[in-house]
Amino acid sequence: MNKIAIGIDIGGTNTAFGIVDQNGNIIFQNSIPTQERENIEDYISDISNELKIGLSSIGDDFELIGIGVGAPNGNYYTGCIEQAANLRWKGRIELSKLLKQHFKVPVIITNDANAAAIGEMIYGGAKNMKDFIVITLGTGLGSGIVINGNLLYGSDGFAGELGHIIVEPRGRKCNCGRMGCLETYVSATGLVRTVYELLASEVKPSKLRDIPFTKLTSKDVAIAAQNGDEIALETFRVTGEKLGQAIADISAITSPEAIFLFGGLANAGKLLIDYVEYYKEEYMLSIFKNKIKLLPSELSEDAALLGASALIWSEQEK
Ligand SMILES: [Zn+2]
C-alpha cells in the first residue's frame, strides 16, 4: 500500500491543502479562504470535508500516515497556533486536537518558514545537506534553521525568528511592537519603506515619485531598477546590505553549508541577490569567507504545501 501524507498551509488570506505521496507528487489539492468562518471548529470542518472528498477520490490503495501543517506561530511542541497577529482567532488555537477529531493520524505543526525548510530538505536543493537556512522573503521575513539535519525549534518551539533580530537600534517600527527589526527593512513592505525614505532625502528624478505609497509594489521597484532608476537601484543596495549583514551574523552562529532564499521578493531578480552576495562576504567572519553558498530555493509555488506534508516524511526518517 502506498503511503500518503496531508499538507496544510495556513496563510493570512488562503489555506491551501493537499494529499502528497512520498516523492512529492501532489495527488489532490484545493484551497479555501482562511478568514471567512467566525468559529475555528467550522473552519477545520470545512478543510476536513474537502480532504475527505479528496481521499475518497484517489481510491483505496493508499495509507494516510499523518498531517503536517504550516501556520503562523504554529508551535511544534504544543500542536497549537499561539497568538497569531494576522488570524481572526485570538489566543491559543488547539489545531492539532481539532484535526485529530476528523483524522485519526499524527498531526505535526510548525510555522510556514520552518515548513519551507523541511520542504527544501526533502524535495528541494538541500536534499544532501544537514546544515542550512531557508529565508522566506514575502510581506515579512521568515526563516527556518536546520542544524545537523534537525529543525531548530528551541526551548519553546519558536526559535529561528531571523526577521526579528534588531539591525537598527530605535529604527523602523515593527509589527511585533519593537523597533529596527530586520523584516522592517528586508521584505516587500520594507523595500517600499526604503524607497520612500530615499525619495524624501534625495532630489534625483525617479519614476517611483509618481506612484502612491499604497500602490507601490516590490515589482515596480524591480522594473524601475532594471531601467536604471537610481532610487530603485539604491533601494536594492540598502536592502541587500541589510540582508547580507544578517546572513554573516547568523552564519557566525550556525555555520551553515548554504542559505536558500525563497518567496516573492527573492524572485525580484538577480539585482537583490548580487547585493546580498556582495555584502554577505563583506561582513563575513574571515574563517567563514567564501564557504557559505547563497542559493535560490528549488521549490515551486506549492512549497508551503509540500513543506507541510514533508514534516510527516521527515519524522518517519528519524
Ligand atoms: Zn519585529
Residues whose N, C-alpha, C, O or C-beta is under 5 A from the ligand:
A	BS01	ZN	G163 H164 C174 C176 C181
